[in-house]
Amino acid sequence: MPKLPFKHDKSHYPEYHALLCRIHSDLETIAYELESHTVNQPSGTVDPDIVFDAIPILRKLKTALEATAQSKSFFKTK
């Protein structure tokens, strides 16, 4: 018996797109808050260890923002 091709159920795409939008917004908020409390402070007001620790986290948040933006655009067009 031949296998039938997989049929995509796109009815969940709008719900998933809305979830991605909320996650993207939350990531933006977290990145902004971390930046404003660490790297965007006047020099010498934040412990350099804290700034050193925050930079890799900010990079990963920005990578996650890029990924969610790509996914949002993909699922918006479907």
TAJOKA-V439185 format. One record per helix or strand. SS is the DSSP state (@ for helix, = for strand). FROM is the first residue (numbers start at 0). TO is the last residue. If there is no record, write none. Layout:
SS:FROM:TO + SS:FROM:TO
This chain:
@:9:36 + @:47:75
